[in-house]
């Protein structure tokens, strides 16, 4: 039994360590990752079904340094599929799902 406890001790120390700190400029890195993810996703699915306004809103989000959440409104099936894909891609990079710019204002 003592041998089992001693063998597990190094792993117990790993479990209580703090996670790796985020890079100093994580916001800028997230924006770079999002821009690359958008480019990759667009190349994979193509532009069919994406409105020029949707693409322009996305470009504006990136130009803002990815600071204007909720400003890209996905309306068509293709846009919603792309938004879903980008949400998954950014989450796989360690970003929260709230990072992506997607959101539509409710009609008045």
C-alpha positions in Angstrom: 0.0 0.0 0.0 2.8 2.4 0.9 4.4 1.7 -2.5 1.2 2.7 -4.3 0.9 5.9 -2.3 4.5 6.8 -3.1 4.1 6.0 -6.8 1.0 8.3 -7.0 2.7 11.2 -5.2 4.3 12.8 -8.2 0.9 12.8 -10.0 -0.8 14.4 -7.1 1.6 17.3 -7.3 0.8 17.8 -10.9 -2.9 17.9 -10.2 -2.6 20.9 -7.8 -0.3 23.1 -9.9 -1.7 26.2 -11.4 -2.6 26.1 -15.1 -0.1 27.7 -17.4 -0.4 31.5 -17.5 -2.0 33.1 -20.5 0.3 34.9 -22.9 0.8 38.6 -22.1 -1.1 39.7 -25.1 -3.8 37.0 -25.2 -6.4 39.4 -26.6 -4.3 40.1 -29.7 -3.4 36.4 -30.0 -7.1 35.4 -29.9 -7.8 37.9 -32.7 -5.0 36.5 -34.8 -6.3 33.0 -34.2 -9.9 34.1 -35.1 -8.7 35.8 -38.3 -6.9 32.6 -39.3 -9.8 30.4 -38.3 -12.2 32.6 -40.4 -9.8 32.4 -43.4 -9.5 28.6 -43.1 -13.3 28.1 -42.6 -14.2 30.3 -45.5 -11.7 28.4 -47.7 -13.2 25.1 -46.6 -16.9 26.0 -47.1 -16.7 28.7 -49.8 -18.6 31.9 -50.0 -21.9 30.6 -51.4 -24.8 31.8 -49.2 -22.7 34.4 -47.4 -24.0 38.0 -47.8 -21.5 40.8 -48.5 -22.8 42.5 -45.3 -22.0 39.5 -43.2 -18.4 39.4 -44.6 -18.0 43.1 -44.1 -19.3 42.9 -40.5 -16.7 40.1 -39.9 -13.9 42.2 -41.5 -14.9 45.1 -39.2 -14.8 42.8 -36.1 -11.2 41.8 -37.0 -10.2 45.4 -37.8 -11.4 46.4 -34.3 -8.9 44.0 -32.8 -11.8 41.6 -32.2 -13.3 43.9 -29.5 -16.8 44.4 -30.9 -18.7 41.3 -29.8 -22.3 40.8 -31.1 -21.8 42.8 -34.3 -21.9 40.1 -36.9 -25.4 38.8 -37.6 -25.6 35.4 -39.2 -28.9 35.1 -41.1 -28.6 32.6 -43.9 -28.1 28.9 -43.4 -24.6 29.2 -44.8 -23.8 32.0 -42.4 -25.2 30.2 -39.4 -23.2 27.1 -40.3 -20.0 29.2 -40.6 -20.7 30.9 -37.3 -21.2 27.5 -35.6 -18.0 26.2 -37.2 -16.0 29.3 -36.1 -17.4 29.0 -32.6 -16.1 25.4 -32.4 -12.8 26.3 -34.0 -12.1 29.1 -31.5 -13.1 27.0 -28.6 -10.6 24.4 -29.7 -8.0 27.1 -29.5 -8.9 27.8 -25.9 -11.2 30.8 -26.3 -14.6 31.1 -24.7 -17.6 30.7 -26.9 -18.5 34.3 -26.0 -15.4 35.5 -27.9 -16.9 35.2 -31.4 -18.7 38.3 -32.8 -22.0 36.6 -33.6 -25.2 38.2 -32.5 -28.3 39.8 -34.0 -30.3 42.6 -32.7 -34.0 41.9 -32.0 -36.4 43.7 -34.4 -37.9 46.8 -32.9 
